[in-house]
């Protein structure tokens, strides 16, 4: 099969690789969709010869990229239980593998495993930009028939990140939520938050993104490039500030403004690119503005 490899300094190449066969606890997935993520740009733009990308040690030799895989199971290892996977099953992939035994791994946070170097499919292990992908069966997430493979690829990383952050800060229909950044993750958060009943204030310096956020249900939009976002949020909330804020931009100034824009005892989630996680959320209790 052919797979996409980032060769450094904005270069890529289609290379030949053997078709994978599953080890005992693995499955092989035939790819139907494999998404591109903002974190892929770290690999795409890296200097040639760089051995670490976003804090993750690179694997020797060429590695197939793509960490938002979605497809159909076509081969199963001998030790894979039928409850874990079956031939023909539609699946997404949680693209991390830790030791599988520690508290982090057993609670679903394999990307935070502290016991072994974490495998990140599409980064230091082969990813989804090829015809087939081999992964451990415990990384699979069933894809309902109602969802397309393209939707599954989006959910596998960016959209799933947005939903997880909203769940962790406890969004409800009682809340006004300000979302800083309306890229793919921010726009997904805007849609989810509206579906959860929240009033959404969407912020971005790109007018087309603000227009898309409005089309996706945002109640108000703010361009921080031309307006003081903290003052604007204070005005829109009649001086109370936001109940919740979420920063998906990773911009230092936006993160500060996300914290400054919340009311007393509010919660704020910040997207983060750390050594062992492409995106996570942090909670803060803010005593004031």
C-alpha positions as CSV (number, residue, x, y, z in Angstrom):
1,X,0.0,0.0,0.0
2,X,1.0,3.6,-0.3
3,X,1.1,6.0,2.6
4,X,1.6,9.8,3.1
5,X,4.8,10.7,4.9
6,X,5.7,14.2,6.0
7,X,9.4,14.6,5.1
8,X,10.0,17.9,6.9
9,X,10.1,21.6,5.9
10,X,6.6,21.4,4.3
11,X,7.4,18.4,2.2
12,X,5.5,15.2,1.8
13,X,5.9,12.0,-0.2
14,X,3.7,9.0,-1.1
15,X,5.8,5.9,0.0
16,X,5.3,2.2,-0.4
17,X,4.7,0.1,2.7
18,X,3.7,-3.5,3.3
19,X,0.1,-4.2,3.9
20,X,-0.2,-4.6,7.7
21,X,-1.2,-7.9,9.4
22,X,-2.6,-8.0,12.9
23,X,-0.7,-9.2,15.9
24,X,-2.6,-11.1,18.6
25,X,-4.3,-8.0,20.2
26,X,-4.5,-5.9,17.1
27,X,-7.0,-5.2,14.3
28,X,-6.5,-4.0,10.7
29,X,-8.8,-1.2,9.5
30,X,-9.5,-0.4,5.9
31,X,-9.5,3.4,5.8
32,X,-12.7,5.2,4.7
33,X,-11.8,8.7,5.9
34,X,-8.6,10.1,7.5
35,X,-8.7,13.7,8.7
36,X,-6.1,16.5,8.9
37,X,-5.7,18.3,12.2
38,X,-3.9,21.5,13.1
39,X,-1.4,19.5,15.2
40,X,-0.3,17.7,12.0
41,X,1.2,21.1,10.9
42,X,3.9,20.6,13.5
43,X,5.1,17.5,11.7
44,X,4.5,19.1,8.2
45,X,6.6,22.2,9.1
46,X,9.3,20.6,11.2
47,X,13.0,21.1,10.2
48,X,14.4,18.1,8.4
49,X,16.2,15.8,10.9
50,X,14.3,17.0,13.9
51,X,13.7,14.0,16.2
52,X,10.9,15.4,18.3
53,X,7.5,16.8,17.3
54,X,5.3,18.5,19.9
55,X,7.4,16.7,22.6
56,X,7.0,13.3,21.1
57,X,10.1,11.3,20.1
58,X,10.0,10.4,16.4
59,X,10.2,6.8,15.3
60,X,13.1,5.7,13.2
61,X,12.3,5.6,9.5
62,X,9.3,7.0,7.6
63,X,6.0,7.1,9.4
64,X,2.6,7.3,7.8
65,X,0.7,10.4,9.1
66,X,-2.9,10.9,10.0
67,X,-4.3,10.7,13.5
68,X,-8.1,11.0,12.7
69,X,-8.8,7.5,11.3
70,X,-12.1,6.0,10.5
71,X,-13.0,2.9,8.6
72,X,-14.0,-0.8,8.6
73,X,-12.4,-3.7,10.5
74,X,-11.0,-6.2,7.9
75,X,-8.7,-8.4,10.0
76,X,-8.6,-9.4,13.7
77,X,-5.8,-10.8,15.8
78,X,-6.1,-14.2,17.5
79,X,-6.5,-12.7,21.0
80,X,-9.2,-10.1,20.1
81,X,-12.5,-10.9,21.8
82,X,-15.7,-10.6,19.7
83,X,-16.9,-7.9,22.1
84,X,-13.9,-5.8,21.1
85,X,-14.1,-6.0,17.4
86,X,-15.7,-7.9,14.5
87,X,-15.1,-8.1,10.8
88,X,-17.0,-5.5,8.9
89,X,-17.5,-3.2,12.0
90,X,-17.5,0.5,11.4
91,X,-15.0,2.2,13.8
92,X,-13.2,5.3,14.8
93,X,-9.8,5.1,16.5
94,X,-8.7,6.8,19.7
95,X,-5.1,7.3,18.4
96,X,-3.1,6.6,21.6
97,X,-1.7,3.5,23.2
98,X,-0.1,3.4,26.7
99,X,0.7,0.5,29.0
100,X,-3.1,-0.3,29.2
101,X,-2.8,-1.3,32.9
102,X,-2.2,2.0,34.9
103,X,-5.0,4.1,36.3
104,X,-4.8,6.6,33.5
105,X,-5.0,3.9,30.8
106,X,-7.8,2.0,32.5
107,X,-9.9,5.1,32.9
108,X,-9.7,5.9,29.2
109,X,-6.8,8.4,29.3
110,X,-4.1,6.3,27.5
111,X,-2.5,9.5,26.2
112,X,-1.6,10.4,29.8
113,X,0.1,7.1,30.6
114,X,3.2,7.7,32.7
115,X,4.5,4.1,32.6
116,X,5.7,3.7,29.0
117,X,6.4,6.0,26.1
118,X,2.9,6.6,24.6
119,X,2.3,5.5,21.0
120,X,0.6,8.1,19.0
121,X,-0.8,6.7,15.7
122,X,0.0,9.1,12.9
123,X,3.0,10.6,14.8
124,X,5.4,8.0,16.2
125,X,3.4,5.0,14.8
126,X,1.8,4.6,11.4
127,X,-1.4,6.5,11.0
128,X,-4.4,6.6,8.8
129,X,-3.3,8.3,5.6
130,X,-3.0,4.9,3.8
131,X,-5.3,2.1,2.6
132,X,-4.9,0.2,5.9
133,X,-4.1,0.9,9.5
134,X,-3.1,-1.6,12.2
135,X,-4.0,-0.6,15.8
136,X,-4.7,-2.3,19.1
137,X,-8.3,-3.4,19.5
138,X,-8.6,-1.4,22.7
139,X,-8.3,1.8,20.8
140,X,-11.5,1.3,18.8
141,X,-14.7,3.3,19.2
142,X,-17.8,2.0,17.4
143,X,-19.1,4.3,14.7
144,X,-23.0,4.4,14.5
145,X,-24.5,3.8,11.2
146,X,-26.2,7.2,11.4
147,X,-22.8,8.9,11.1
148,X,-20.7,9.1,7.9
149,X,-17.1,8.1,7.9
150,X,-16.1,11.8,7.3
151,X,-18.0,12.7,10.5
152,X,-16.3,9.9,12.3
153,X,-12.9,11.1,11.3
154,X,-13.7,14.6,12.7
155,X,-15.1,13.1,15.9
156,X,-12.0,11.0,16.3
157,X,-10.0,14.1,17.3
158,X,-11.2,17.7,16.9
159,X,-14.9,17.4,17.5
160,X,-14.4,14.9,20.2
161,X,-11.9,17.3,21.9
162,X,-14.6,20.0,21.8
163,X,-17.3,17.8,23.3
164,X,-15.0,16.5,26.0
165,X,-14.1,20.1,27.1
166,X,-17.7,21.1,27.2
167,X,-18.6,18.1,29.4
168,X,-15.7,18.8,31.7
169,X,-16.8,22.4,32.4
170,X,-20.4,21.3,32.7
171,X,-22.3,23.3,30.0
172,X,-26.0,23.6,30.5
173,X,-29.0,25.6,29.3
174,X,-28.5,28.0,32.1
175,X,-25.1,29.2,30.9
176,X,-23.5,31.8,28.7
177,X,-20.4,30.4,27.2
178,X,-17.7,32.4,25.4
179,X,-15.6,30.4,22.9
180,X,-12.3,31.9,21.9
181,X,-11.3,30.6,18.4
182,X,-13.6,29.4,15.7
183,X,-11.4,27.0,13.9
184,X,-12.6,23.3,13.5
185,X,-12.5,22.6,17.3
186,X,-14.2,26.0,18.2
187,X,-16.9,25.6,15.6
188,X,-17.6,22.1,16.8
189,X,-17.9,23.5,20.4
190,X,-20.2,26.2,19.2
191,X,-22.6,23.6,17.6
192,X,-22.4,21.2,20.6
193,X,-23.0,24.0,23.1
194,X,-26.0,25.3,21.3
195,X,-27.4,21.7,21.2
196,X,-26.8,21.6,25.0
197,X,-29.0,24.8,25.3
198,X,-26.3,27.3,26.2
199,X,-26.1,30.9,24.9
200,X,-22.9,31.1,22.9
201,X,-20.6,34.0,22.3
202,X,-18.1,33.2,19.5
203,X,-14.8,35.0,19.1
204,X,-12.3,35.0,16.3
205,X,-10.2,37.5,14.3
206,X,-11.4,35.9,11.0
207,X,-14.6,37.3,9.7
208,X,-15.4,34.2,7.6
209,X,-15.1,32.1,10.7
210,X,-17.3,34.4,12.6
211,X,-19.9,34.2,9.9
212,X,-19.7,30.4,10.0
213,X,-20.1,30.4,13.8
214,X,-23.2,32.6,13.4
215,X,-24.6,30.1,10.8
216,X,-23.8,27.3,13.3
217,X,-26.0,28.9,16.0
218,X,-23.8,31.4,17.8
219,X,-25.9,34.0,19.5
220,X,-23.3,36.7,19.4
221,X,-19.9,37.1,17.6
222,X,-16.9,39.2,18.6
223,X,-13.8,40.1,16.6
224,X,-11.0,40.6,19.2
225,X,-8.9,42.2,16.4
226,X,-11.2,45.2,16.4
227,X,-13.0,45.0,19.8
228,X,-11.9,44.6,23.4
229,X,-13.2,41.0,24.0
230,X,-13.4,41.3,27.8
231,X,-15.3,44.5,27.6
232,X,-17.6,43.2,24.9
233,X,-18.4,40.1,26.9
234,X,-19.1,42.2,30.0
235,X,-21.5,44.4,28.0
236,X,-23.3,41.4,26.4
237,X,-23.8,39.8,29.9
238,X,-25.0,43.1,31.5
239,X,-21.9,43.3,33.6
240,X,-21.9,39.7,34.9
241,X,-19.3,38.3,32.5
242,X,-19.6,34.7,31.1
243,X,-20.6,31.7,33.1
244,X,-18.0,29.6,31.2
245,X,-15.3,30.2,28.7
246,X,-13.4,27.9,26.4
247,X,-10.2,28.7,24.4
248,X,-9.5,26.6,21.4
249,X,-7.1,29.0,19.7
250,X,-4.0,28.3,21.8
251,X,-3.1,32.0,21.5
252,X,-1.6,33.3,24.8
253,X,-3.6,36.5,24.7
254,X,-6.8,34.7,24.0
255,X,-6.2,32.4,27.0
256,X,-5.7,35.4,29.3
257,X,-8.9,37.0,27.9
258,X,-10.8,33.7,28.4
259,X,-9.8,33.8,32.1
260,X,-10.6,37.5,32.4
261,X,-14.0,37.1,30.9
262,X,-15.6,34.8,33.4
263,X,-17.6,35.7,36.5
264,X,-16.9,34.7,40.1
265,X,-16.7,30.9,40.5
266,X,-16.9,30.4,36.8
267,X,-15.0,27.6,34.9
268,X,-12.6,28.0,32.0
269,X,-11.2,25.3,29.7
270,X,-8.0,25.8,27.8
271,X,-6.9,23.7,24.8
272,X,-3.3,22.6,25.3
273,X,-0.6,20.8,23.3
274,X,1.5,19.0,25.8
275,X,4.1,16.3,25.5
276,X,1.7,13.5,25.9
277,X,-1.5,14.9,24.7
278,X,-2.5,16.7,21.5
279,X,-5.3,18.4,23.3
280,X,-6.6,18.5,26.8
281,X,-8.6,20.8,29.0
282,X,-7.7,22.5,32.3
283,X,-10.2,23.8,34.9
284,X,-9.9,27.0,36.8
285,X,-12.0,28.5,39.6
286,X,-11.7,32.3,39.0
287,X,-12.3,34.5,42.0
288,X,-12.9,37.6,40.0
289,X,-12.1,39.6,36.9
